[in-house]
């Protein structure tokens, strides 16, 4: 009997629930407490912080999440909405476009000019 496909394979095929599970598992593996949801072709990540644990800056968190999601190579992930909370208070919100190929995209590591400047 053939083995069923793993979650990452299903996520790369576009299965929404598998995308959520794969991203959630990767965040947990990195010890990030987060709620993940996929709706309207947008991945929503709600980072939940403890009042006793220092928070990452929005730029660092967004860059780390960008790299994590790019490494997963899930083609259906083009838009990501990140919100950071401490308790019920919203600390910051940021949107990422993973599919964008802007010329001077500071999160792009595929652009030779940005790499040379960095």
Biopython code that builds the backbone (N, CA, C, O; Angstrom):
import numpy as np
from Bio.PDB.StructureBuilder import StructureBuilder

atoms = [
    (1, "UNK", "N", (0.835, -1.172, 0.000)),
    (1, "UNK", "CA", (0.000, 0.000, 0.000)),
    (1, "UNK", "C", (0.890, 1.249, 0.000)),
    (1, "UNK", "O", (1.830, 1.326, 0.791)),
    (2, "UNK", "N", (0.608, 2.239, -0.881)),
    (2, "UNK", "CA", (1.475, 3.419, -0.963)),
    (2, "UNK", "C", (1.368, 4.283, 0.295)),
    (2, "UNK", "O", (0.322, 4.378, 0.939)),
    (3, "UNK", "N", (2.500, 4.902, 0.607)),
    (3, "UNK", "CA", (2.578, 5.784, 1.771)),
    (3, "UNK", "C", (1.877, 7.102, 1.450)),
    (3, "UNK", "O", (2.079, 7.639, 0.361)),
    (4, "UNK", "N", (1.054, 7.647, 2.361)),
    (4, "UNK", "CA", (0.400, 8.930, 2.088)),
    (4, "UNK", "C", (1.431, 10.057, 2.054)),
    (4, "UNK", "O", (2.457, 9.971, 2.729)),
    (5, "UNK", "N", (1.172, 11.109, 1.279)),
    (5, "UNK", "CA", (2.139, 12.209, 1.191)),
    (5, "UNK", "C", (2.283, 12.923, 2.533)),
    (5, "UNK", "O", (1.339, 12.993, 3.320)),
    (6, "UNK", "N", (3.472, 13.449, 2.775)),
    (6, "UNK", "CA", (3.702, 14.166, 4.024)),
    (6, "UNK", "C", (3.081, 15.564, 3.952)),
    (6, "UNK", "O", (2.642, 16.001, 2.888)),
    (7, "UNK", "N", (3.048, 16.255, 5.082)),
    (7, "UNK", "CA", (2.401, 17.572, 5.163)),
    (7, "UNK", "C", (3.057, 18.602, 4.245)),
    (7, "UNK", "O", (2.363, 19.394, 3.608)),
    (8, "UNK", "N", (4.381, 18.596, 4.173)),
    (8, "UNK", "CA", (5.066, 19.579, 3.335)),
    (8, "UNK", "C", (4.717, 19.380, 1.867)),
    (8, "UNK", "O", (4.532, 20.355, 1.137)),
    (9, "UNK", "N", (4.625, 18.141, 1.430)),
    (9, "UNK", "CA", (4.240, 17.866, 0.050)),
    (9, "UNK", "C", (2.823, 18.360, -0.216)),
    (9, "UNK", "O", (2.556, 18.959, -1.258)),
    (10, "UNK", "N", (1.914, 18.107, 0.727)),
    (10, "UNK", "CA", (0.538, 18.595, 0.577)),
    (10, "UNK", "C", (0.491, 20.125, 0.591)),
    (10, "UNK", "O", (-0.266, 20.731, -0.167)),
    (11, "UNK", "N", (1.301, 20.745, 1.454)),
    (11, "UNK", "CA", (1.340, 22.205, 1.514)),
    (11, "UNK", "C", (1.845, 22.786, 0.200)),
    (11, "UNK", "O", (1.308, 23.776, -0.296)),
    (12, "UNK", "N", (2.880, 22.168, -0.361)),
    (12, "UNK", "CA", (3.424, 22.644, -1.638)),
    (12, "UNK", "C", (2.440, 22.424, -2.779)),
    (12, "UNK", "O", (2.513, 23.099, -3.806)),
    (13, "UNK", "N", (1.513, 21.476, -2.600)),
    (13, "UNK", "CA", (0.469, 21.237, -3.602)),
    (13, "UNK", "C", (-0.688, 22.221, -3.444)),
    (13, "UNK", "O", (-1.586, 22.264, -4.285)),
    (14, "UNK", "N", (-0.669, 23.019, -2.358)),
    (14, "UNK", "CA", (-1.690, 24.052, -2.188)),
    (14, "UNK", "C", (-2.794, 23.725, -1.206)),
    (14, "UNK", "O", (-3.763, 24.478, -1.109)),
    (15, "UNK", "N", (-2.682, 22.627, -0.473)),
    (15, "UNK", "CA", (-3.698, 22.257, 0.514)),
    (15, "UNK", "C", (-3.616, 23.226, 1.696)),
    (15, "UNK", "O", (-2.607, 23.264, 2.402)),
    (16, "UNK", "N", (-4.681, 24.010, 1.911)),
    (16, "UNK", "CA", (-4.667, 25.106, 2.884)),
    (16, "UNK", "C", (-4.386, 24.633, 4.304)),
    (16, "UNK", "O", (-3.571, 25.235, 5.003)),
    (17, "UNK", "N", (-5.043, 23.571, 4.739)),
    (17, "UNK", "CA", (-4.850, 23.092, 6.109)),
    (17, "UNK", "C", (-3.415, 22.593, 6.320)),
    (17, "UNK", "O", (-2.854, 22.759, 7.403)),
    (18, "UNK", "N", (-2.832, 21.993, 5.308)),
    (18, "UNK", "CA", (-1.446, 21.534, 5.409)),
    (18, "UNK", "C", (-0.483, 22.717, 5.480)),
    (18, "UNK", "O", (0.527, 22.657, 6.182)),
    (19, "UNK", "N", (-0.793, 23.788, 4.756)),
    (19, "UNK", "CA", (0.040, 25.000, 4.827)),
    (19, "UNK", "C", (0.064, 25.518, 6.261)),
    (19, "UNK", "O", (1.125, 25.832, 6.800)),
    (20, "UNK", "N", (-1.113, 25.604, 6.870)),
    (20, "UNK", "CA", (-1.220, 26.087, 8.253)),
    (20, "UNK", "C", (-0.435, 25.173, 9.194)),
    (20, "UNK", "O", (0.307, 25.657, 10.049)),
    (21, "UNK", "N", (-0.588, 23.878, 9.046)),
    (21, "UNK", "CA", (0.089, 22.934, 9.943)),
    (21, "UNK", "C", (1.606, 22.982, 9.783)),
    (21, "UNK", "O", (2.336, 22.932, 10.772)),
    (22, "UNK", "N", (2.080, 23.079, 8.550)),
    (22, "UNK", "CA", (3.526, 23.124, 8.307)),
    (22, "UNK", "C", (4.125, 24.393, 8.902)),
    (22, "UNK", "O", (5.159, 24.334, 9.568)),
    (23, "UNK", "N", (3.493, 25.532, 8.671)),
    (23, "UNK", "CA", (4.012, 26.795, 9.207)),
    (23, "UNK", "C", (3.963, 26.767, 10.731)),
    (23, "UNK", "O", (4.913, 27.192, 11.387)),
    (24, "UNK", "N", (2.873, 26.276, 11.295)),
    (24, "UNK", "CA", (2.740, 26.183, 12.757)),
    (24, "UNK", "C", (3.840, 25.291, 13.341)),
    (24, "UNK", "O", (4.440, 25.637, 14.359)),
    (25, "UNK", "N", (4.105, 24.158, 12.710)),
    (25, "UNK", "CA", (5.156, 23.256, 13.207)),
    (25, "UNK", "C", (6.535, 23.906, 13.125)),
    (25, "UNK", "O", (7.349, 23.749, 14.035)),
    (26, "UNK", "N", (6.802, 24.633, 12.041)),
    (26, "UNK", "CA", (8.100, 25.307, 11.914)),
    (26, "UNK", "C", (8.264, 26.385, 12.978)),
    (26, "UNK", "O", (9.348, 26.543, 13.540)),
    (27, "UNK", "N", (7.199, 27.125, 13.256)),
    (27, "UNK", "CA", (7.276, 28.152, 14.292)),
    (27, "UNK", "C", (7.479, 27.523, 15.668)),
    (27, "UNK", "O", (8.258, 28.031, 16.473)),
    (28, "UNK", "N", (6.786, 26.430, 15.937)),
    (28, "UNK", "CA", (6.961, 25.743, 17.220)),
    (28, "UNK", "C", (8.365, 25.168, 17.355)),
    (28, "UNK", "O", (8.951, 25.182, 18.438)),
    (29, "UNK", "N", (8.897, 24.664, 16.249)),
    (29, "UNK", "CA", (10.252, 24.118, 16.265)),
    (29, "UNK", "C", (11.273, 25.193, 16.638)),
    (29, "UNK", "O", (12.298, 24.909, 17.257)),
    (30, "UNK", "N", (10.972, 26.420, 16.252)),
    (30, "UNK", "CA", (11.858, 27.551, 16.571)),
    (30, "UNK", "C", (11.450, 28.251, 17.873)),
    (30, "UNK", "O", (11.985, 29.303, 18.221)),
    (31, "UNK", "N", (10.493, 27.645, 18.583)),
    (31, "UNK", "CA", (10.010, 28.141, 19.881)),
    (31, "UNK", "C", (9.329, 29.495, 19.783)),
    (31, "UNK", "O", (9.470, 30.331, 20.676)),
    (32, "UNK", "N", (8.593, 29.714, 18.705)),
    (32, "UNK", "CA", (7.783, 30.909, 18.557)),
    (32, "UNK", "C", (6.349, 30.518, 18.862)),
    (32, "UNK", "O", (5.800, 29.620, 18.222)),
    (33, "UNK", "N", (5.745, 31.173, 19.819)),
    (33, "UNK", "CA", (4.349, 30.916, 20.153)),
    (33, "UNK", "C", (3.491, 31.750, 19.194)),
    (33, "UNK", "O", (3.558, 32.979, 19.197)),
    (34, "UNK", "N", (2.684, 31.064, 18.374)),
    (34, "UNK", "CA", (1.924, 31.783, 17.347)),
    (34, "UNK", "C", (0.649, 31.044, 16.993)),
    (34, "UNK", "O", (0.553, 29.824, 17.130)),
    (35, "UNK", "N", (-0.322, 31.807, 16.536)),
    (35, "UNK", "CA", (-1.527, 31.262, 15.933)),
    (35, "UNK", "C", (-1.396, 31.497, 14.435)),
    (35, "UNK", "O", (-0.996, 32.579, 14.004)),
    (36, "UNK", "N", (-1.731, 30.490, 13.647)),
    (36, "UNK", "CA", (-1.578, 30.571, 12.199)),
    (36, "UNK", "C", (-2.918, 30.261, 11.547)),
    (36, "UNK", "O", (-3.624, 29.336, 11.949)),
    (37, "UNK", "N", (-3.256, 31.056, 10.528)),
    (37, "UNK", "CA", (-4.502, 30.847, 9.800)),
    (37, "UNK", "C", (-4.249, 31.203, 8.336)),
    (37, "UNK", "O", (-3.416, 32.057, 8.035)),
    (38, "UNK", "N", (-4.963, 30.553, 7.439)),
    (38, "UNK", "CA", (-4.835, 30.827, 6.007)),
    (38, "UNK", "C", (-6.226, 31.122, 5.466)),
    (38, "UNK", "O", (-7.079, 30.237, 5.403)),
    (39, "UNK", "N", (-6.446, 32.376, 5.075)),
    (39, "UNK", "CA", (-7.753, 32.776, 4.557)),
    (39, "UNK", "C", (-7.569, 33.833, 3.482)),
    (39, "UNK", "O", (-6.685, 34.684, 3.583)),
    (40, "UNK", "N", (-8.398, 33.780, 2.462)),
    (40, "UNK", "CA", (-8.362, 34.758, 1.358)),
    (40, "UNK", "C", (-6.979, 34.865, 0.728)),
    (40, "UNK", "O", (-6.516, 35.961, 0.414)),
    (41, "UNK", "N", (-6.320, 33.717, 0.546)),
    (41, "UNK", "CA", (-4.989, 33.651, -0.059)),
    (41, "UNK", "C", (-3.935, 34.432, 0.730)),
    (41, "UNK", "O", (-2.908, 34.826, 0.179)),
    (42, "UNK", "N", (-4.192, 34.652, 2.012)),
    (42, "UNK", "CA", (-3.252, 35.354, 2.887)),
    (42, "UNK", "C", (-2.972, 34.489, 4.102)),
    (42, "UNK", "O", (-3.897, 33.974, 4.730)),
    (43, "UNK", "N", (-1.703, 34.330, 4.434)),
    (43, "UNK", "CA", (-1.317, 33.608, 5.638)),
    (43, "UNK", "C", (-1.274, 34.616, 6.776)),
    (43, "UNK", "O", (-0.558, 35.614, 6.698)),
    (44, "UNK", "N", (-2.033, 34.361, 7.827)),
    (44, "UNK", "CA", (-2.085, 35.240, 8.993)),
    (44, "UNK", "C", (-1.308, 34.580, 10.119)),
    (44, "UNK", "O", (-1.618, 33.462, 10.531)),
    (45, "UNK", "N", (-0.296, 35.281, 10.613)),
    (45, "UNK", "CA", (0.509, 34.783, 11.720)),
    (45, "UNK", "C", (0.367, 35.765, 12.867)),
    (45, "UNK", "O", (0.727, 36.935, 12.741)),
    (46, "UNK", "N", (-0.158, 35.285, 13.989)),
    (46, "UNK", "CA", (-0.299, 36.101, 15.188)),
    (46, "UNK", "C", (0.726, 35.618, 16.198)),
    (46, "UNK", "O", (0.570, 34.556, 16.801)),
    (47, "UNK", "N", (1.773, 36.406, 16.377)),
    (47, "UNK", "CA", (2.815, 36.083, 17.344)),
    (47, "UNK", "C", (2.326, 36.482, 18.728)),
    (47, "UNK", "O", (1.885, 37.613, 18.939)),
    (48, "UNK", "N", (2.404, 35.562, 19.655)),
    (48, "UNK", "CA", (1.889, 35.796, 20.993)),
    (48, "UNK", "C", (3.068, 35.846, 21.942)),
    (48, "UNK", "O", (3.791, 34.863, 22.102)),
    (49, "UNK", "N", (3.258, 36.987, 22.567)),
    (49, "UNK", "CA", (4.405, 37.163, 23.447)),
    (49, "UNK", "C", (4.011, 37.141, 24.899)),
    (49, "UNK", "O", (2.873, 37.434, 25.264)),
    (50, "UNK", "N", (4.961, 36.794, 25.706)),
    (50, "UNK", "CA", (4.784, 36.798, 27.152)),
    (50, "UNK", "C", (5.244, 38.158, 27.682)),
    (50, "UNK", "O", (6.189, 38.738, 27.148)),
    (51, "UNK", "N", (4.600, 38.662, 28.708)),
    (51, "UNK", "CA", (5.077, 39.940, 29.267)),
    (51, "UNK", "C", (6.462, 39.820, 29.895)),
    (51, "UNK", "O", (7.105, 40.838, 30.157)),
    (52, "UNK", "N", (6.938, 38.592, 30.144)),
    (52, "UNK", "CA", (8.242, 38.385, 30.780)),
    (52, "UNK", "C", (9.350, 38.114, 29.776)),
    (52, "UNK", "O", (10.519, 38.043, 30.155)),
    (53, "UNK", "N", (9.006, 37.960, 28.506)),
    (53, "UNK", "CA", (9.994, 37.626, 27.478)),
    (53, "UNK", "C", (10.163, 38.819, 26.546)),
    (53, "UNK", "O", (9.167, 39.346, 26.049)),
    (54, "UNK", "N", (11.387, 39.260, 26.294)),
    (54, "UNK", "CA", (11.563, 40.403, 25.391)),
    (54, "UNK", "C", (11.099, 40.062, 23.968)),
    (54, "UNK", "O", (11.295, 38.945, 23.491)),
    (55, "UNK", "N", (10.498, 41.021, 23.319)),
    (55, "UNK", "CA", (9.986, 40.840, 21.966)),
    (55, "UNK", "C", (11.059, 41.169, 20.935)),
    (55, "UNK", "O", (11.936, 42.001, 21.167)),
    (56, "UNK", "N", (10.967, 40.497, 19.794)),
    (56, "UNK", "CA", (11.826, 40.841, 18.671)),
    (56, "UNK", "C", (11.327, 42.127, 18.049)),
    (56, "UNK", "O", (10.138, 42.437, 18.124)),
    (57, "UNK", "N", (12.217, 42.869, 17.442)),
    (57, "UNK", "CA", (11.764, 44.057, 16.727)),
    (57, "UNK", "C", (10.958, 43.608, 15.512)),
    (57, "UNK", "O", (11.166, 42.505, 15.008)),
    (58, "UNK", "N", (10.045, 44.444, 15.040)),
    (58, "UNK", "CA", (9.241, 44.060, 13.869)),
    (58, "UNK", "C", (10.087, 43.712, 12.651)),
    (58, "UNK", "O", (9.751, 42.789, 11.910)),
    (59, "UNK", "N", (11.181, 44.439, 12.435)),
    (59, "UNK", "CA", (12.025, 44.184, 11.270)),
    (59, "UNK", "C", (12.718, 42.824, 11.368)),
    (59, "UNK", "O", (12.779, 42.088, 10.383)),
    (60, "UNK", "N", (13.234, 42.493, 12.539)),
    (60, "UNK", "CA", (13.922, 41.219, 12.725)),
    (60, "UNK", "C", (12.939, 40.060, 12.613)),
    (60, "UNK", "O", (13.220, 39.064, 11.946)),
    (61, "UNK", "N", (11.794, 40.189, 13.262)),
    (61, "UNK", "CA", (10.778, 39.129, 13.205)),
    (61, "UNK", "C", (10.294, 38.919, 11.777)),
    (61, "UNK", "O", (10.163, 37.782, 11.324)),
    (62, "UNK", "N", (10.025, 40.024, 11.062)),
    (62, "UNK", "CA", (9.556, 39.904, 9.676)),
    (62, "UNK", "C", (10.620, 39.264, 8.787)),
    (62, "UNK", "O", (10.299, 38.439, 7.932)),
    (63, "UNK", "N", (11.883, 39.640, 8.984)),
    (63, "UNK", "CA", (12.958, 39.056, 8.175)),
    (63, "UNK", "C", (13.106, 37.562, 8.460)),
    (63, "UNK", "O", (13.284, 36.769, 7.536)),
    (64, "UNK", "N", (13.034, 37.179, 9.733)),
    (64, "UNK", "CA", (13.150, 35.765, 10.077)),
    (64, "UNK", "C", (11.977, 34.961, 9.532)),
    (64, "UNK", "O", (12.162, 33.853, 9.028)),
    (65, "UNK", "N", (10.765, 35.519, 9.631)),
    (65, "UNK", "CA", (9.593, 34.828, 9.083)),
    (65, "UNK", "C", (9.666, 34.745, 7.567)),
    (65, "UNK", "O", (9.287, 33.731, 6.981)),
    (66, "UNK", "N", (10.149, 35.800, 6.930)),
    (66, "UNK", "CA", (10.303, 35.798, 5.476)),
    (66, "UNK", "C", (11.227, 34.663, 5.044)),
    (66, "UNK", "O", (10.902, 33.906, 4.129)),
    (67, "UNK", "N", (12.372, 34.547, 5.699)),
    (67, "UNK", "CA", (13.323, 33.490, 5.359)),
    (67, "UNK", "C", (12.741, 32.105, 5.628)),
    (67, "UNK", "O", (12.911, 31.189, 4.823)),
    (68, "UNK", "N", (12.056, 31.953, 6.759)),
    (68, "UNK", "CA", (11.442, 30.670, 7.099)),
    (68, "UNK", "C", (10.441, 30.252, 6.022)),
    (68, "UNK", "O", (10.448, 29.107, 5.570)),
    (69, "UNK", "N", (9.582, 31.184, 5.615)),
    (69, "UNK", "CA", (8.557, 30.866, 4.626)),
    (69, "UNK", "C", (9.152, 30.639, 3.243)),
    (69, "UNK", "O", (8.662, 29.791, 2.497)),
    (70, "UNK", "N", (10.192, 31.373, 2.887)),
    (70, "UNK", "CA", (10.857, 31.162, 1.600)),
    (70, "UNK", "C", (11.515, 29.783, 1.548)),
    (70, "UNK", "O", (11.507, 29.125, 0.508)),
    (71, "UNK", "N", (12.088, 29.345, 2.682)),
    (71, "UNK", "CA", (12.742, 28.036, 2.724)),
    (71, "UNK", "C", (11.741, 26.898, 2.572)),
    (71, "UNK", "O", (12.091, 25.831, 2.067)),
    (72, "UNK", "N", (10.502, 27.114, 3.001)),
    (72, "UNK", "CA", (9.481, 26.071, 2.860)),
    (72, "UNK", "C", (9.059, 25.879, 1.406)),
    (72, "UNK", "O", (8.557, 24.816, 1.042)),
    (73, "UNK", "N", (9.258, 26.901, 0.574)),
    (73, "UNK", "CA", (8.941, 26.845, -0.869)),
    (73, "UNK", "C", (7.496, 26.396, -1.127)),
    (73, "UNK", "O", (7.246, 25.464, -1.891)),
    (74, "UNK", "N", (6.565, 27.078, -0.477)),
    (74, "UNK", "CA", (5.148, 26.820, -0.701)),
    (74, "UNK", "C", (4.665, 27.851, -1.711)),
    (74, "UNK", "O", (4.591, 29.037, -1.390)),
    (75, "UNK", "N", (4.331, 27.416, -2.935)),
    (75, "UNK", "CA", (4.044, 28.383, -3.999)),
    (75, "UNK", "C", (2.801, 29.231, -3.762)),
    (75, "UNK", "O", (2.703, 30.331, -4.306)),
    (76, "UNK", "N", (1.867, 28.760, -2.980)),
    (76, "UNK", "CA", (0.615, 29.492, -2.787)),
    (76, "UNK", "C", (0.754, 30.646, -1.791)),
    (76, "UNK", "O", (-0.177, 31.438, -1.644)),
    (77, "UNK", "N", (1.878, 30.754, -1.117)),
    (77, "UNK", "CA", (2.091, 31.822, -0.143)),
    (77, "UNK", "C", (2.653, 33.056, -0.836)),
    (77, "UNK", "O", (3.852, 33.135, -1.104)),
    (78, "UNK", "N", (1.797, 34.001, -1.121)),
    (78, "UNK", "CA", (2.246, 35.253, -1.720)),
    (78, "UNK", "C", (2.111, 36.418, -0.750)),
    (78, "UNK", "O", (2.929, 37.337, -0.761)),
    (79, "UNK", "N", (1.086, 36.383, 0.084)),
    (79, "UNK", "CA", (0.810, 37.473, 1.014)),
    (79, "UNK", "C", (0.803, 36.933, 2.431)),
    (79, "UNK", "O", (0.154, 35.925, 2.711)),
    (80, "UNK", "N", (1.528, 37.606, 3.337)),
    (80, "UNK", "CA", (1.586, 37.211, 4.740)),
    (80, "UNK", "C", (1.287, 38.433, 5.592)),
    (80, "UNK", "O", (1.842, 39.510, 5.374)),
    (81, "UNK", "N", (0.421, 38.256, 6.546)),
    (81, "UNK", "CA", (0.067, 39.307, 7.505)),
    (81, "UNK", "C", (0.572, 38.857, 8.872)),
    (81, "UNK", "O", (0.162, 37.810, 9.373)),
    (82, "UNK", "N", (1.466, 39.648, 9.479)),
    (82, "UNK", "CA", (2.052, 39.294, 10.774)),
    (82, "UNK", "C", (1.576, 40.310, 11.806)),
    (82, "UNK", "O", (1.670, 41.519, 11.591)),
    (83, "UNK", "N", (1.071, 39.813, 12.916)),
    (83, "UNK", "CA", (0.671, 40.656, 14.039)),
    (83, "UNK", "C", (1.351, 40.128, 15.284)),
    (83, "UNK", "O", (1.386, 38.918, 15.509)),
    (84, "UNK", "N", (1.889, 41.019, 16.093)),
    (84, "UNK", "CA", (2.522, 40.618, 17.348)),
    (84, "UNK", "C", (1.678, 41.151, 18.500)),
    (84, "UNK", "O", (1.308, 42.324, 18.536)),
    (85, "UNK", "N", (1.389, 40.261, 19.432)),
    (85, "UNK", "CA", (0.556, 40.607, 20.579)),
    (85, "UNK", "C", (1.304, 40.325, 21.870)),
    (85, "UNK", "O", (2.108, 39.397, 21.951)),
    (86, "UNK", "N", (1.031, 41.124, 22.856)),
    (86, "UNK", "CA", (1.427, 40.827, 24.236)),
    (86, "UNK", "C", (0.137, 40.861, 25.032)),
    (86, "UNK", "O", (-0.452, 41.918, 25.260)),
    (87, "UNK", "N", (-0.289, 39.671, 25.449)),
    (87, "UNK", "CA", (-1.620, 39.563, 26.051)),
    (87, "UNK", "C", (-2.655, 39.820, 24.959)),
    (87, "UNK", "O", (-2.647, 39.152, 23.924)),
    (88, "UNK", "N", (-3.530, 40.769, 25.183)),
    (88, "UNK", "CA", (-4.519, 41.112, 24.157)),
    (88, "UNK", "C", (-4.155, 42.413, 23.442)),
    (88, "UNK", "O", (-4.916, 42.884, 22.597)),
    (89, "UNK", "N", (-3.006, 42.996, 23.769)),
    (89, "UNK", "CA", (-2.586, 44.265, 23.183)),
    (89, "UNK", "C", (-1.759, 44.040, 21.913)),
    (89, "UNK", "O", (-0.770, 43.308, 21.927)),
    (90, "UNK", "N", (-2.174, 44.673, 20.827)),
    (90, "UNK", "CA", (-1.434, 44.605, 19.564)),
    (90, "UNK", "C", (-0.186, 45.468, 19.668)),
    (90, "UNK", "O", (-0.274, 46.667, 19.930)),
    (91, "UNK", "N", (0.993, 44.846, 19.459)),
    (91, "UNK", "CA", (2.255, 45.583, 19.520)),
    (91, "UNK", "C", (2.627, 46.167, 18.165)),
    (91, "UNK", "O", (3.012, 47.332, 18.062)),
    (92, "UNK", "N", (2.509, 45.345, 17.127)),
    (92, "UNK", "CA", (2.816, 45.806, 15.775)),
    (92, "UNK", "C", (2.183, 44.873, 14.760)),
    (92, "UNK", "O", (1.804, 43.744, 15.072)),
    (93, "UNK", "N", (2.081, 45.375, 13.538)),
    (93, "UNK", "CA", (1.514, 44.612, 12.424)),
    (93, "UNK", "C", (2.351, 44.905, 11.186)),
    (93, "UNK", "O", (2.778, 46.036, 10.954)),
    (94, "UNK", "N", (2.573, 43.857, 10.399)),
    (94, "UNK", "CA", (3.357, 44.048, 9.168)),
    (94, "UNK", "C", (2.859, 43.072, 8.108)),
    (94, "UNK", "O", (2.493, 41.937, 8.410)),
    (95, "UNK", "N", (2.855, 43.530, 6.880)),
    (95, "UNK", "CA", (2.483, 42.679, 5.746)),
    (95, "UNK", "C", (3.717, 42.401, 4.907)),
    (95, "UNK", "O", (4.569, 43.270, 4.725)),
    (96, "UNK", "N", (3.804, 41.183, 4.402)),
    (96, "UNK", "CA", (4.894, 40.792, 3.514)),
    (96, "UNK", "C", (4.313, 40.255, 2.226)),
    (96, "UNK", "O", (3.285, 39.577, 2.231)),
    (97, "UNK", "N", (4.965, 40.556, 1.139)),
    (97, "UNK", "CA", (4.635, 39.947, -0.148)),
    (97, "UNK", "C", (5.784, 39.030, -0.510)),
    (97, "UNK", "O", (6.869, 39.486, -0.871)),
    (98, "UNK", "N", (5.540, 37.737, -0.412)),
    (98, "UNK", "CA", (6.614, 36.777, -0.682)),
    (98, "UNK", "C", (6.887, 36.635, -2.162)),
    (98, "UNK", "O", (8.024, 36.375, -2.556)),
    (99, "UNK", "N", (5.876, 36.798, -2.985)),
    (99, "UNK", "CA", (6.043, 36.615, -4.420)),
    (99, "UNK", "C", (6.578, 37.837, -5.123)),
    (99, "UNK", "O", (6.847, 37.796, -6.324)),
    (100, "UNK", "N", (6.738, 38.940, -4.386)),
    (100, "UNK", "CA", (7.174, 40.177, -5.039)),
    (100, "UNK", "C", (8.638, 40.075, -5.441)),
    (100, "UNK", "O", (9.454, 39.504, -4.718)),
    (101, "UNK", "N", (8.951, 40.617, -6.570)),
    (101, "UNK", "CA", (10.327, 40.665, -7.052)),
    (101, "UNK", "C", (10.711, 42.119, -7.305)),
    (101, "UNK", "O", (11.209, 42.470, -8.375)),
    (102, "UNK", "N", (10.469, 42.954, -6.301)),
    (102, "UNK", "CA", (10.813, 44.354, -6.459)),
    (102, "UNK", "C", (12.326, 44.490, -6.579)),
    (102, "UNK", "O", (13.087, 43.711, -6.006)),
    (103, "UNK", "N", (12.738, 45.493, -7.333)),
    (103, "UNK", "CA", (14.157, 45.641, -7.617)),
    (103, "UNK", "C", (14.989, 45.862, -6.358)),
    (103, "UNK", "O", (16.073, 45.294, -6.229)),
    (104, "UNK", "N", (14.502, 46.669, -5.443)),
    (104, "UNK", "CA", (15.272, 46.975, -4.243)),
    (104, "UNK", "C", (14.593, 46.438, -2.984)),
    (104, "UNK", "O", (14.614, 47.087, -1.938)),
    (105, "UNK", "N", (14.005, 45.279, -3.084)),
    (105, "UNK", "CA", (13.360, 44.643, -1.947)),
    (105, "UNK", "C", (14.437, 44.242, -0.937)),
    (105, "UNK", "O", (15.261, 43.374, -1.224)),
    (106, "UNK", "N", (14.433, 44.874, 0.254)),
    (106, "UNK", "CA", (15.500, 44.630, 1.224)),
    (106, "UNK", "C", (15.462, 43.227, 1.815)),
    (106, "UNK", "O", (16.442, 42.787, 2.415)),
    (107, "UNK", "N", (14.329, 42.507, 1.655)),
    (107, "UNK", "CA", (14.240, 41.139, 2.152)),
    (107, "UNK", "C", (14.582, 40.126, 1.067)),
    (107, "UNK", "O", (14.562, 38.921, 1.321)),
    (108, "UNK", "N", (14.892, 40.592, -0.130)),
    (108, "UNK", "CA", (15.202, 39.682, -1.222)),
    (108, "UNK", "C", (16.684, 39.348, -1.208)),
    (108, "UNK", "O", (17.535, 40.238, -1.184)),
    (109, "UNK", "N", (16.976, 38.080, -1.223)),
    (109, "UNK", "CA", (18.369, 37.653, -1.282)),
    (109, "UNK", "C", (18.692, 37.113, -2.674)),
    (109, "UNK", "O", (19.751, 36.524, -2.893)),
    (110, "UNK", "N", (17.755, 37.325, -3.622)),
    (110, "UNK", "CA", (17.937, 36.860, -4.986)),
    (110, "UNK", "C", (18.474, 37.965, -5.889)),
    (110, "UNK", "O", (18.782, 37.701, -7.051)),
    (111, "UNK", "N", (18.595, 39.179, -5.397)),
    (111, "UNK", "CA", (18.999, 40.304, -6.207)),
    (111, "UNK", "C", (20.493, 40.557, -5.995)),
    (111, "UNK", "O", (20.928, 40.798, -4.869)),
    (112, "UNK", "N", (21.275, 40.502, -7.073)),
    (112, "UNK", "CA", (22.725, 40.655, -6.948)),
    (112, "UNK", "C", (23.102, 42.032, -6.434)),
    (112, "UNK", "O", (24.066, 42.167, -5.681)),
    (113, "UNK", "N", (22.345, 43.078, -6.836)),
    (113, "UNK", "CA", (22.682, 44.437, -6.414)),
    (113, "UNK", "C", (22.467, 44.614, -4.911)),
    (113, "UNK", "O", (23.291, 45.229, -4.234)),
    (114, "UNK", "N", (21.368, 44.080, -4.393)),
    (114, "UNK", "CA", (21.101, 44.164, -2.967)),
    (114, "UNK", "C", (22.151, 43.372, -2.197)),
    (114, "UNK", "O", (22.617, 43.823, -1.151)),
    (115, "UNK", "N", (22.523, 42.212, -2.694)),
    (115, "UNK", "CA", (23.572, 41.417, -2.035)),
    (115, "UNK", "C", (24.911, 42.148, -2.031)),
    (115, "UNK", "O", (25.624, 42.119, -1.028)),
    (116, "UNK", "N", (25.260, 42.799, -3.130)),
    (116, "UNK", "CA", (26.520, 43.534, -3.206)),
    (116, "UNK", "C", (26.502, 44.731, -2.267)),
    (116, "UNK", "O", (27.499, 45.011, -1.600)),
    (117, "UNK", "N", (25.381, 45.437, -2.207)),
    (117, "UNK", "CA", (25.269, 46.588, -1.317)),
    (117, "UNK", "C", (25.357, 46.147, 0.141)),
    (117, "UNK", "O", (25.987, 46.816, 0.960)),
    (118, "UNK", "N", (24.719, 45.015, 0.465)),
    (118, "UNK", "CA", (24.733, 44.518, 1.856)),
    (118, "UNK", "C", (26.149, 44.103, 2.229)),
    (118, "UNK", "O", (26.386, 43.657, 3.352)),
]
sb = StructureBuilder()
sb.init_structure("model")
sb.init_model(0)
sb.init_chain("A")
sb.init_seg("    ")
for serial, (resi, resn, name, xyz) in enumerate(atoms, 1):
    if name == "N":
        sb.init_residue(resn, " ", resi, " ")
    sb.init_atom(name, np.array(xyz, "f"), 0.0, 1.0, " ", f" {name:<3s}", serial, name[0])
structure = sb.get_structure()
